[in-house]
Amino acid sequence: MNVSVQLAGRFREMSNFDKEIIMNDIERFTEKHERLVDNGELHLIMKQHKEKFRTIPLFHCTARFVSNIGRFNATGHEYGIKQTVDQALGKIEKQVIKTKQKAEDYKLFSPSPRTIMFEH
């Protein structure tokens, strides 16, 4: 699975700890969904805003996940980078699971092909 992370804003202030947290969340997401999808690409676009709440900046994350079962988009707005990434990846995860369940239901309830016997 391919992963790309794009950062915009004032990320010079971001600590290595925050970067590690983002990478751990992405790794957890990709490991969890490796069995559900054959291949895929995950794109995260992170923006840091000027607003702060108790010295924690406001972040915006746009997540795009493209795989063999579909395309999924989600956003997250939250104070704190981990919460923002978790929110966006959580929304994508719900969409992936819902799509997989719909596909399984369709297979379960779709009419089976009839076999026709020819006699000679």
N, C-alpha and C positions, 0 to 999 in steps of 0.2 A: 504494500500500500504506500503510495506517495503522499508526503506531507509537506506543505509549504506554509510558513508563517511570515506574515508581512506586518511590520510595525510602523506606525505613524504617530507623530506627536512628539512629546518630550520624553522619549524613552532612554535618554542618557542617564536619567536619574534611577532607572529600574535596576534593582540589585540582581546579582547572580542567583540569589535564592528565589526571586520571583520568576526568573527565566527557567529555573529548574522545576518549579511548580507547574508552569505551563507545559513543559516537555513531559512531565510525569502524567498530567491529565490527558495529553494527546496520546501517549503510549498506552495508557489504560483504555482509552476509547478504541484505538486501532486493534489492540489485542482482543478486546471484547467482541468486535465486529468482524474479525478475520474469518470466523467460521460462518458468518451470515452472508458475506459477500465474497466473490471470487477476487475481484480487484477493485481498487478505488483510489480516489484522490481527495484529500482533505486540505482545504485552504482556509486559513484563519487570517483575518485582517483586524488588527488591534489598533485602537486609537485611544490616546489619553487626553482627557479634557482638563481644562483649568480648574473646574469646580472641585472642591474638597469637602469632606465631612470628617471632622476630627483628624485631620492631616492625611486622610486616605483619599486618593484621587478617584475621580469618576472615570470609568473605562467604558468603551464601546467595542464589542466584538461581533464581526460578521463572519459566520461560518458557512462554508459551502462544501458539501460532500457529494461527489459524483462517483457512482458505482454501476455495476452491471444491473442492479435492480431499480435504479432511478437516480434522480437529482434531488438534493435536499438542501434547503437554505434556512438559516435561523440567525437571529441576532440576540445579543445580550447587552443590557445596560446595568451596571452595578458599581458600587463603590468597592474597590478591591479587585485586583486582576484575577485572582483565583475564582472568585465568585462569578465574575463575568464570563470566563472561559467555561466554567461548570454549567452556567445557565445556557449558553449557546450550544454546547455539546449535548446537554440534556435534552434540549428541544430536537436536535438532529436525531438523537437516539430514539426518542418517541416516534418520530416520523419513520425511521427505518423499521422499527418493530411493527408499527401499524401496517406498513406496506407489505412486510413479510407475512403477517397474519392474513391480510386480504388475499395475497397470492395463494396461501395454503387453503383458505376457505374456498377460493375459486376452484382449485384442484379437487377439493373434497366434494363440492356440489356440482361440478360440471358433469354433463352427461357423458357416460363412457361410450367409446365407439362401439358400434354394433358389429358383431361378426356375422357374416353371411356365408352360409354353407352352400356350396354348389354340388349337386349330385350328377354323376354321369351315367 
